[in-house]
Amino acid sequence: FHGFRHVDIETTAQVLGAEVVAISSDLPSRSSFACSDARLNRLHENVVWSARGNFVSLPTDCPQRDERLGWTGDAQAFAATGATLLDSYTFWQSWLRDLELDQDDVLGVPSVVPDVVLEGPARFGRAGWADAATVVPWAVYESYGDPDILVRQLDSMRRWVRSLEARERPSGLLEPGMQLGDWLDPDAPP
């Protein structure tokens, strides 16, 4: 599947019709927002649609490119918002279980969960990606107030922290290594 806003169909055949179907995990709304400013209402609606478009069995990255994967950085950045907007407790619970199963005691948490495509230095996440092991359970806990998510993920959370401690240098910093950037990095070269 692929997200899009506009479609251009080029064919010599006669197009009799087309149907677009929005797909998402079945996550009922958990909150709503409305105010007197139509722009803010539209912004909120766009955020909800973004959540729905990116919650398809797992928390995926942007729909308009071929990054429909469970990038841990995207998941941890959106977990609190997603848990506020949608009834996503079991959604996150399932994905966090996958994260724990893919976790390596030494290398930490994969950049993508399920760990399906990456190899080499980008396979295991660093700051902002692998931190999902601790950030996501905490965000879900804060949203729902149910400590069970923390109890279930405590071993995974500890394993992530221990993997950092094992790689800590005397300076208190991690060893130098590959760090995922962002394709929107304003300091990136042209």
PEGI-V714297 format. One line per field, one symbol per residue. phi: phi as a letter, one per 40 degrees, with the letter a starting at -180 (. if undefined). burial: # if it has 9 or more other C-alpha atoms within 8 Angstrom, else .. A space follows every 10 residues. Layout:
phi = ???
burial = ???
This chain:
phi = .acabbbbbb accccciabb bcbaccbccb aaaaaccdcc cccccccccc cccbbbgacc cdccbcbcbc cccccccbdc cccccbcbdc dcdcccccdc cccbcccgbc cbbccbbcbg cccbcbdgbc cdcbccdccc dccbgbcdcc cccdcccccc ccccccbccd cgbcccacbc cbcbdccccd
burial = .......... .......... ...#...... .........# #..#...#.. ######.### #.#....### ######..## .########. ###.###### .##.#..### #####..#.. .#####.### ########## ###.....## ..#..##.## .###...#.. .......... ..........
